[in-house]
Amino acid sequence: MGTMKYFYFGFGGFIGFVCGMVIQMLVYAVERSGNNILTQLGRGDYGVIGKGLLTLFDGLPYMGIVLGVVLVRFMFRKDIEKEGPDEGNTGNGDRG
């Protein structure tokens, strides 16, 4: 499983980044349509909490990377923790 775990983690991080970016693009599209969701957070109406949420929103794709890697870690824990060539998913047919 040696190098496959890095492939799993990389794929999970990529999917997490893409999901975070899509969510961010959707909210920006809503913002451009006239509903000022993010603009209201940045103003003084919500104070420090609003500015903090706006900062977290800007980092959403990067938080998606971390959450994607963590999700892969939980989903494929048994495959990742196994060691040796005869254990886990080796991809060499139907050998037991």
Buried (B, 14 or more C-beta within 10 A) or exposed (E): BEEBBEEBBBEBBBBBBBBBBEBBEEBEEEBEEEEEEBEEBBEEEBEEEBBEBBEEBEEBBBBBBBBBBBBBBEEBEEBBEEEEEEEBEEEEEEEE
